[in-house]
Structure formats: C-alpha cells, structure tokens
Amino acid sequence: MSTHLPTAIGVGIVGGSIGGWAALGHAPALRALPGYELRAVSTSRKESAEAAAKKFGAAAAYGNHMDLIADPGVDLVVVAVRLAHHKEIISAALAAGKMVFSEWPLGVGLAEAEDLVAQAERAGVRTVVGLQAPFAPQVRYARDLVAQGYVGRVLGTTLVGSGIAWGPTTDRGHAYWYDAANGATTLTVPTLHALEAVHHVLGEFADLQANLVRGRTEVTLAEDGSTLPVTAADQVLIAGTLDSGAAASVLYRGGVSRGDNLRWEINGTEGDLVLTSDVGNLQVAPLTLEGGRGDDAKVTELAVPGGYLDGEAAAVTGPARNVAELYLQFARDLAEGTHEAPDFAHALTRHRIIAAVESASATGVRQYLPSTTTNEEN
C-alpha cells in the first residue's frame, strides 16, 4: 500500500554519526522513502554532526540531543545511541511531545522499559521500536506459507545463530557489549531480534526454559592486545513450547561460526521451511528461504513473489531494507490510525521475555508467559 501523508514527517537522528548504525540503517531508508524528511542530526560533537548532516542531506546539525529535540522541524526523534543513554534522551523527547523511534532494546532492563512505556502513555505520542526482522520479505513470505498450510501442522522449530559480536576480540568502542550491566548482550540484541521473527511467523512462547552461559571470561582488545573481563553470557539457549503447542528451541552464540551462522528450520506434518544466511543477525541478514513438502526429498530455494519485494522500499538494499519497511508501516499507521508497527508497549512484552529467560536460567525453573496481544500482527 502506498503512503502519501499530507506533509512529510520531519526526522531528527540522535546518534547519527557517519560510522554508526544510523548511517547503515536509518539514513539510507529515509532518503528513499516518501513521506519522510531527514531534517536534523546530533552527535556528541558538533563537528561530527555537521559531517553527518552533510553526508545524509540534513539541514541541521547539533552537538547535543536537547537542541535537536527543540528543533520545530523535527516531528520524530530517532534514538540510535548506546543503550545506557536511551532513557535520558527518550524521556526528553517525550516530555517535548515528540514522537520517538527507539532502537532496540528500549531500555536497560525491564524496570527502565516499563518506565519509558509509562512516560509515552502519559505523553500521548506515537512511538516505534526498531524490531524490524518481521519486515524481511522472506520472513513475511514464510509466515504466509505457514498460514496457508505449506508445512501442515507445525510440530517444532529450531533456530541457531551467531551474534557476530561477543566473540574473542573487540575494539574499545564496542567493549561495553561484554558488560552485562550495560544491557546490550547476546541475549538482548541478536537473540531477541531473531525471536521477534519466530513470534511473527509461529506465535508466542507459552513457556520456556533457558540457560545463559558465559563461555568467554575475557575479551581481547584489538588496539593493544590487552584483555577485559566478560560478564555477559555469550551462549544463549532457550527451549520451550509455543502457544500452538509446537516445540521451539533457539541457540545463539557470540562471535561467528565456521559453519552455519544462521539456520532456522520450521518442521511440520506436511513439509519443512528453512531460512539461512551467512550473517547471524537475522534482522539485517540477507536471507535465503528454502522449502520442501510431500514427496520432495530435500528442501530447495523458494522464490519470493514480487509482491513481497516491490513497493516503496524496493530500491533500498542491505541492512536498511527492513528498516525502510518498518518506517513505511509507521507512516501508514499515522495516516490510517492503525497500530501495526511495533511500539513501546510491544517492546515491553519483549523485555518481559528477556526477564523470563534470565529467571529461567538463574533458577532452573520453567517460566510461563502471559498471552501477548499487543501488535501481534505487526
């Protein structure tokens, strides 16, 4: 469906440096989409903000987020900074009455996420969170195939992936990922992005057990070979039952594998679907979808129909593609009064899954999750 709003949504990116995720995901998406204008960028230094604004085609550059939030041309504040700074920036944007696009995770831990959701509800503004994996064309097609009975009744699903980060070495700029207190871990980032796709295609977990293992106790800094202690688990194992009764297991490991970095199987009474990629982060991975059913001896690649690939985001490639689809859905929501894009309330349900996984691992007790209805159809 085309999105043509009466006036463009003015976007300001906090954390829009040339070398960051915003440059890979947000800026290319916004440049290609109707209904959006990237109007401002802020970083911690005015000079880097000016360089980013020039590269991205934004009119304004700011050396702090408060000036960007105060810009009357900014309707939607995109928060693409380290997780530890999310609460401060999101709170300021909400207090100013601005719409907010927060990168995932929403906050550091469940309590912080709950607070931000409450603030958004009090502010009465629309929000969106960067859980874009369900918008991948292959994921959407897989969902429809399952709904159409391609695999029959789903018996179980298995997903194994690599986090890319959380391996044996890192640079100083990303060392914070290895400290559990900072909230950006193998569990909260790549595992939850992948689970978002699983939930979209197959439904929610009804119950789960989990094991969080800190396989690496130290990480080596690439700059000088020194080491830092690792407190975040780099091996995440989740097993449970979906609301449908199907069995589900997910294993994410830090770093990369010499074997498969992403393999997701959906097995049913009539057939099988397999999604794979050389890239372990499902939300940005170039995916291949394979399937087999009936008398097929093995799975073969399934061509994704054009309807899943065409549209206003068709020209966007790479990691920005799914982000562009998410932006388009948010624009449709604003124009039509719908709530299909994942918002802060939806993000809170995902933070509760994180809490359940952590509790299951710490106690060894199976966790039962409440039925989730918020944005199930996003």
N, C-alpha and C positions, 0 to 999 in steps of 0.2 A: 504494500500500500504506500502511496506517495505521501510525503509530509510537506505541506506548504503552510507555514504559520504566517499570520498577518505581518508580524515583524520578527526579525531574527533574534534568536536568543544570544545575548552577549555573554561570552565566556571569559573568565579570568582563571589562569592556572597558577596556583601556588606550588612552587617547586618545579618550575618549568625550565630547568637548566638544559642546555644542549646535549649533555651527556647522560641525561636521566631517562626514566621510563616515559615521562610526558612527551619527550621528543620522538620516541618509538611508537607510542600507542595513541596518545591524545591528539597531538598536533596534526599528524597525517590524516586522522579520521575527521577532525573538524574542518580541515582545508577542503575536503572532498564533499562535505555534506551540505545540502540546502537547509535553511532554517537556523544555522548557527554561524556566529562570527567570533573568532578568537580575538578579543579586544585588548587583553592585558596579560602580562606575565610578571610574576615576582619570584625572586630568589633571595638568598641571604646577602647577596652583594649586588649593588645597583649595576655594576659593570657587566656581570654575567647575565643579569636580567635584560639589559639593553641588547646584548649579543643574541640572546634567545628571541627577544621580540623581533629583532631584525630578521632572523632566520625564519621565524614562524609567520611573519607578516602581521604581528600585533601592533596596535598603535601606541600602547602604553607599556612602560617598564617600571617596576618598583623594587626597591631594596628591602621592603618588608611587607608582610601579608596584610597588615591593617590598612595601608594605603590602597592596596588592590581591592580589598573588601569595600572601602569607602567610595571607590570609583562608581559614579552613577551609571556608567555604561555596562557594568558587569551585573548580569542577572543571575548567572550560575557560577559559583565558586568551585573549581576543581581542586581537590586536596591531594596532591601527589608528592608528599614528603615522607620522611621516616615516620613510622607508626607512633613513636613516642611523642610526636608533635601534633598528631591528629586532633586530640581533644581540644587543645588551645585554639587551633585555627578553625575547626568546625564550630566550636562554641561561639567564637567571634562572628563568624559568617551568619549563623542562625540568629544571633542577637541583633544583627543588622537587617534581618528579614530577607536574606539572600537564599536562593536555592543552593543546594550543596550536592556535588558529586564527590563522594569519598572513595579513594582506593580501598581495596580490601587488604587486611582486615579493617573493620570500622574503628576499633579501639584496642587498647592493651588490656585484654581480659574481659570477662563477662560484665563486671560491675561498670567499667568505663563505657562499654557498649550500651548498657541499659540507661546510663545517664544521658548519653547522646541521643538515644531514641526519645527519651522523655523531653529533652530540650527541643527536638524537632517537632514533637507533637504540640508543645506549648507555643512554638513559633508559628505553627500552621503553614509551613512552607513545604514544597515538594523536595524530595531527596532521591538520590540514586546511589547505588554502591557498585563498585567495579567487580562484579561477579559475571564475567562475560562468556564463560565456557559454553553455556546453553545456546549461545547465539552462533556457534560454529555451524556452517552448513551441514557438515557430516553428522554432527550431534542431533541437529533438528531432523535430518532425514532418518537417522536411526530411531529416534523417538516415534516418528510416524510409522516406520516399518513395524516396530513392536506393537503399536496400537492397531495396525492393520492385520496383525496375526502372522507376520513373516516367520517368527520363531515358535509360534504356538504359545502355549502357556510357559511363561518364564520360570525356569527351575532355579537358576542361580547366575551370579555374575562375579567375575574376578578381574580386578584391576591392579596392575603392577606398574609403578612409575619411578622415575628418578627425579630428584629435586633440582639437579644441576648445581645449585649452591649447596652449602653444608657438606662439602667434600673435604679433602685433606689440606687444601690450601685456599687462601683468600687474600684480598688486599685489605689495607687498613680501612678503606671506605666502606667495606661490607662486613667487617669483623663483628658488628653489632648483631648480625643474624645468628651468631653462635651463642649468644647470651639469652637464655630463656626469659629473663626479666624484661627484655625489650619486646617480646610478643610476636616477633616475625620469625617463625620457625618452620621446620619441615612439616609439622602438623598444621599450623595455622595458614600457611600460604599454599604450597603446591597440593597438599592432600585435600584441603577444603575446596580449592578450585576444582579438583577432579571430582570430589563428592558432589559438587553442585551439578555437574553434568550427569552423574549417576542418578541423582534425585530427579533431575529433569526428565530423563528417559524412562526410569523404572520406578520412581516413587521414593518415599522416605524410609529411613530406618525405623522399625518398630522397637528393636532392642539391639544392643551391641555389647561386645567385649573388646578390650583393647590392650595393647602392650606398647609402651613407649620406651625405646632402648637407646641409651647414649653409647653408641658403638665407638665413637671417636671421643677421646677425653681431652685432646688438644688439637689446635689448628695452626698450621704454619703460615706466617705472613710472607707473601711473595716479595715484598720490598727488601727484607733483610734476613729472612730465614729464621727469625725469632718465632716463638710459639706463644699462644694464648690458651687458657683453659676453655673447654667447651662445656656449657651447662644445658644446652638444648638437645633434646633427643634427635638423632639423625636417622633412626629406623622407626617407622610408624606402622603398626599392624592393627587393623580393625576388622572384626568379623561379627556378623550379626544376621538378623532377619529383616527383610523389608516388609512394609505394610501388606504387600501382596502375598506374603508367605515365602517368597523366594529367598534363597541364601545369598549372602553377599560378603565378599572379602576384599580388602584394599590393603596393599603394601606399598609404602613409599619409603625410599632410601635416599640419603643425602648423596651429593655428587652425581656422577654419571656412570653408566654401566657399559662394559664392552659388549654386552648382549643387547637385550631389548630395553630401551629407555621408557617406552610407553606401550603397554599392551592391555587392552580392555576387551574381555570376552563377555558376551551375553548368550547364555545357553538355554534353549527351550525344548519343548516336546517335539517340535517340528523342524527346528533349524537353529542356526548359530549366526551371530554377528560379531565381528572383530574390528576394533578400531586400533590403529597403531601409528606410531611416529618415532622418528629418531630423536625428537625433542621431548623431554619428560614432563614439561609443564603444559598440561592439557589445554589451558585457556589461551595459549599463544601458539600451540603446536600446529604444524601443517599435518593434517590428519588423512589417513587412508582408511576407507571403510570397505570391509570385505564381508561376504555373506555366503551361506550355503544352506540348503534345505532339501527335504525329500530325499531323492536318490543321489544328490551331489556327494562325491567322495571327499571333497575338501572345499574350503571357502575360496572364493575368487573375488576380485575387486568389483565393487558395485559403483557404477557411475552415478554421481549425484545429479538429479534432474536440474534443469536450468532454473526452475522457479526458486530453488534454494540458493542459487549463486548470483542471480540477476538483481536488479533493483539499484537503489541509490548508492549502496555501498560496494557495488560491483568493481569499481575502479580501485578500491582500497585493497592493498595486499599486505602480506606479512602479519606481524603481531597486532597491527592496528585494525585488521579486518573485523574481528569480533567486537572490538571496542566501538567501531563505527556502527555496527548493528545495534549495539546497546544504546548509543546516542539516538539512533533513529527511533527506537522503541520509546525512549523517554520523550522525544518530541511528539510522537503520536499520542502518548499518554496525556501530555499537556494540552494538545489540540482537541482531544476527544473526551477528556475527563476520565480516562481509564487508569489502571494501576498495574500494568503488566511488567514494567521494568523492576528489577529488584531494588527495594528501597531500604531505609534504615531498619524498619520493622522486620523486613525479611532477613537482613544481615544479623539481627539479634537471634533469630532462630538458628543461624549457622554458628554463632558464638556459643549457643547452648549445646550444640553438638560437640564443639571443642571441649566444653566443660564436662560433658558426659564421657568423652574419650579419656580425658585426664583423670576423671574419677574412677573409671573402669580400670585404668592402668594402675592407679595408686592403691586401689582397694582389692582388686581381683574380683569385683562383684559386677555381674551383668547389669547394664543400665537400660532402663525402659524410657523411651522418648515419647512425649505427647504428640498427638496427631498435629501435623503442620498444615495450615490452610493458607497462610499469608503468601501471596504471589506464587502459588503452586504452578500456575500456568505461564510463568514468565519464560 
